[in-house]
Amino acid sequence: VDESQILAVPKPDEIAWDETVDVLVVGFGGAGACAAIEAAAAGASVLAVDRFTGGGATEVSGGVYYGGGTRFQREAGFADTPDEMFKYLKMEAGDIVAERTLRRFCDESSANLDWLAALGLSYSGSFSATKTSYPATGIFLYFSGNEYAPRYAALAVPAPRGHKVVGKGTTGSKYYAGLAKAALARGVRLWTHSPVTRLIVDSQGTVVGAEVRRLAAEPSDLKRHAQIYRRARRMVGILTAAGAAEAVQRVAEVEGGSATTVRVQARRGVVLSTGGFIFNRQMVNQYAPLYDDAQPLGTPGCDGSGIKLGQAAGGATRRMDSIMASRTIAPPTALVHGLVVNREGRRITAEDAYACTLGRLIAEAPGSVAWLILDRALYWDALRDSLPGNGRLFLIHCVPAFMSLLFGSKKARSGAELARRCGMPVDSFLATVAEYNRIGRGEIDDPMGKKKDYRRELKGSTLFALNISLRSKTAPLATLTLGGLDVNEDTGQVRRPDGTPIVGLYAVGRTAVGIPSNYYLSGLAIADGVFSGRRAGRHAAGSPR
Ligand SMILES: Cc1cc2nc3c(=O)[nH]c(=O)nc-3n(C[C@H](O)[C@H](O)[C@H](O)COP(=O)(O)OP(=O)(O)OC[C@H]3O[C@@H](n4cnc5c(N)ncnc54)[C@H](O)[C@@H]3O)c2cc1C
């Protein structure tokens, strides 16, 4: 905890405030924008300050919203209900939030999507059942988790709940642009290039405002700040852990320069919505060292600054070790027909498992090593299906598959030779392949529960192994952080270790513990940003002091 991040003022009324508002929103990504809109709608004057231009991880994301019982599902012929959504999510979220909070999240899910639509965002029931890491062009509703895997489908009726904003390519930028436009139209003011560096606290421990560093004073600093951010944002999905650390360091240098410090009084509350901490490699090393070499997904704003501010004000954290680790293998669909083994030559999962389930299993496998085994026909089918076309998105679907197939694979003329080349025990690997082939021929059922459409015998003696390990050079696991500040689940107020709320301080989105903090599913972070953002915005606006 860094005490210098707190400015204690015994008498806030005697301070020379530069600006006074009802609600100060610190970080203008998805969750912050939702908090700002909700607070403004409740009649509060709202200032949002963002370290860069706004948008954060939300803007570079897929923009998928996880929702159940929606009109778009009905359009596609699915009679999903909040109850089935709850039954499914309970299995994934566990006890990360109280049962009544998870229930409320599910009950409000469809209304929250309607709220987004009313703000001007566009959704659709155009659906495809094809397994995919992200919907191809023209598809806006898909299965974005483990819903149809047998162990879940036995307890909750599967339904596609991933709702992508209508638009071309990845639509996180459309999602953010829609929210930002709606917020500004409702009177929210936005200061860009304005990081918050200290919270201002009175003698009771109430958060009464914040210090903002405004970079606008020095054009050359501003230019450099914007440049570092733009570059890092362009490299989402490519930037390595070392690249992320370097970007954060360069940002800190600029921010330590010529900025003007401005004191903003927040009469009703300060909302911390600064995202997660995957770009802060020290924090990742401290809380989740297994993922030290994995690829960080996010922007230089994801350096945990809001979590640290909350801690300095006395806030507790939870599940800081919880990481989303994604290993997408489809499209191309041919790859889902293959066999996934660990370095002991043993199968670790049904290969059609959701990307982040597969990723976590790989991370937790011995040495975090895993191989995807293909026969010759599957290898060539996959290569053909990696070519642009059929609605495939070049950067998301084609490039990673190509990289793995062409530069991250080993080929051998026999199973034994492949096992040796991959450092796997030969007998164990051959036994695994033999059993997998019996499943593929339909002689035995699959104990892992892979969908029948994807079961397949590996034919011929030539086999390929794609390196899908955590530290694969061609495609390391992609990661996000899921833990954060502990909050009161009715109000969004940050809580101290003893559970009491810190008056005047809220945390939302990935700065807080929320629905996805135990287990991430595609769409759950955006949906949680709406849920937690609206909750905090509403409560803060209604809390005059
Ligand atoms: C490539 C990618 C794809 C993804 N796809 C999906 C998806 O399809 N669906 C889904 O649900 N989730 C997805 N996610 C995850 C999801 O986007 C994020 O977890 C979520 O959007 C985080 O929202 P947030 O508002 O909490 O934080 P952010 O959107 O990161 O916003 C935080 C903001 O705070 C600002 N900030 C940081 N520090 C300060 C400070 N000290 N002072 C002022 N401002 C500050 C940042 O500049 C930033 O603008 C994806 C993530 C990535 C990276």
The ligand as an SDF file (V2000), in Angstrom:
LIG
                    3D

 53 58  0  0  0  0  0  0  0  0999 V2000
   -8.5390   -8.0930  -26.8950 C   0  0  0  0  0  0  0  0  0  0  0  0
   -9.6040   -8.1660  -25.8420 C   0  0  0  0  0  0  0  0  0  0  0  0
  -10.8400   -8.7410  -26.1570 C   0  0  0  0  0  0  0  0  0  0  0  0
  -11.8330   -8.8240  -25.1820 C   0  0  0  0  0  0  0  0  0  0  0  0
  -13.0750   -9.2460  -25.5410 N   0  0  0  0  0  0  0  0  0  0  0  0
  -14.0720   -9.2040  -24.6240 C   0  0  0  0  0  0  0  0  0  0  0  0
  -15.4160   -9.4660  -25.0020 C   0  0  0  0  0  0  0  0  0  0  0  0
  -15.7340   -9.6450  -26.1720 O   0  0  0  0  0  0  0  0  0  0  0  0
  -16.3500   -9.4660  -24.0250 N   0  0  0  0  0  0  0  0  0  0  0  0
  -16.0550   -9.2220  -22.7100 C   0  0  0  0  0  0  0  0  0  0  0  0
  -16.9330   -9.2740  -21.8620 O   0  0  0  0  0  0  0  0  0  0  0  0
  -14.7990   -8.9180  -22.3540 N   0  0  0  0  0  0  0  0  0  0  0  0
  -13.8250   -8.8780  -23.2730 C   0  0  0  0  0  0  0  0  0  0  0  0
  -12.5690   -8.5130  -22.9010 N   0  0  0  0  0  0  0  0  0  0  0  0
  -12.3500   -8.0850  -21.5170 C   0  0  0  0  0  0  0  0  0  0  0  0
  -12.9990   -6.7340  -21.3100 C   0  0  0  0  0  0  0  0  0  0  0  0
  -12.8210   -5.9390  -22.4530 O   0  0  0  0  0  0  0  0  0  0  0  0
  -12.4240   -5.9760  -20.1150 C   0  0  0  0  0  0  0  0  0  0  0  0
  -12.2460   -6.8120  -19.0110 O   0  0  0  0  0  0  0  0  0  0  0  0
  -13.4060   -4.8610  -19.7370 C   0  0  0  0  0  0  0  0  0  0  0  0
  -13.8000   -4.1610  -20.8880 O   0  0  0  0  0  0  0  0  0  0  0  0
  -12.7700   -3.9280  -18.7440 C   0  0  0  0  0  0  0  0  0  0  0  0
  -13.5990   -2.7900  -18.6160 O   0  0  0  0  0  0  0  0  0  0  0  0
  -13.2760   -1.6820  -17.5470 P   0  0  0  0  0  0  0  0  0  0  0  0
  -14.2100   -0.5670  -17.8050 O   0  0  0  0  0  0  0  0  0  0  0  0
  -13.2110   -2.2790  -16.2040 O   0  0  0  0  0  0  0  0  0  0  0  0
  -11.7820   -1.2200  -17.8830 O   0  0  0  0  0  0  0  0  0  0  0  0
  -11.1920   -0.4950  -19.1860 P   0  0  0  0  0  0  0  0  0  0  0  0
  -12.1080   -0.6490  -20.3350 O   0  0  0  0  0  0  0  0  0  0  0  0
   -9.7940   -0.9620  -19.3400 O   0  0  0  0  0  0  0  0  0  0  0  0
  -11.2070    1.0420  -18.8180 O   0  0  0  0  0  0  0  0  0  0  0  0
  -10.3460    1.5650  -17.8570 C   0  0  0  0  0  0  0  0  0  0  0  0
  -10.0070    2.9970  -18.2150 C   0  0  0  0  0  0  0  0  0  0  0  0
   -9.3410    3.5880  -17.0980 O   0  0  0  0  0  0  0  0  0  0  0  0
   -8.2980    4.4210  -17.5640 C   0  0  0  0  0  0  0  0  0  0  0  0
   -7.3480    4.5880  -16.4490 N   0  0  0  0  0  0  0  0  0  0  0  0
   -6.4460    3.6980  -15.9740 C   0  0  0  0  0  0  0  0  0  0  0  0
   -5.7880    4.2160  -14.9180 N   0  0  0  0  0  0  0  0  0  0  0  0
   -6.2870    5.4610  -14.7080 C   0  0  0  0  0  0  0  0  0  0  0  0
   -6.0140    6.4880  -13.7560 C   0  0  0  0  0  0  0  0  0  0  0  0
   -5.1350    6.3340  -12.7790 N   0  0  0  0  0  0  0  0  0  0  0  0
   -6.6960    7.6580  -13.8640 N   0  0  0  0  0  0  0  0  0  0  0  0
   -7.6250    7.8350  -14.8310 C   0  0  0  0  0  0  0  0  0  0  0  0
   -7.9220    6.8840  -15.7570 N   0  0  0  0  0  0  0  0  0  0  0  0
   -7.2690    5.7100  -15.6860 C   0  0  0  0  0  0  0  0  0  0  0  0
   -7.7590    3.7060  -18.7610 C   0  0  0  0  0  0  0  0  0  0  0  0
   -7.0850    4.5800  -19.6230 O   0  0  0  0  0  0  0  0  0  0  0  0
   -9.0470    3.1280  -19.3790 C   0  0  0  0  0  0  0  0  0  0  0  0
   -9.5870    3.9820  -20.3500 O   0  0  0  0  0  0  0  0  0  0  0  0
  -11.5680   -8.3850  -23.8610 C   0  0  0  0  0  0  0  0  0  0  0  0
  -10.3500   -7.7910  -23.5580 C   0  0  0  0  0  0  0  0  0  0  0  0
   -9.3850   -7.6460  -24.5390 C   0  0  0  0  0  0  0  0  0  0  0  0
   -8.1280   -6.9330  -24.1950 C   0  0  0  0  0  0  0  0  0  0  0  0
  1  2  1  0
  2  3  1  0
  2 52  2  0
  3  4  2  0
  4  5  1  0
  4 50  1  0
  5  6  2  0
  6  7  1  0
  6 13  1  0
  7  8  2  0
  7  9  1  0
  9 10  1  0
 10 11  2  0
 10 12  1  0
 12 13  2  0
 13 14  1  0
 14 15  1  0
 14 50  1  0
 15 16  1  0
 16 17  1  0
 16 18  1  0
 18 19  1  0
 18 20  1  0
 20 21  1  0
 20 22  1  0
 22 23  1  0
 23 24  1  0
 24 25  2  0
 24 26  1  0
 24 27  1  0
 27 28  1  0
 28 29  2  0
 28 30  1  0
 28 31  1  0
 31 32  1  0
 32 33  1  0
 33 34  1  0
 33 48  1  0
 34 35  1  0
 35 36  1  0
 35 46  1  0
 36 37  1  0
 36 45  1  0
 37 38  2  0
 38 39  1  0
 39 40  1  0
 39 45  2  0
 40 41  1  0
 40 42  2  0
 42 43  1  0
 43 44  2  0
 44 45  1  0
 46 47  1  0
 46 48  1  0
 48 49  1  0
 50 51  2  0
 51 52  1  0
 52 53  1  0
M  END
$$$$
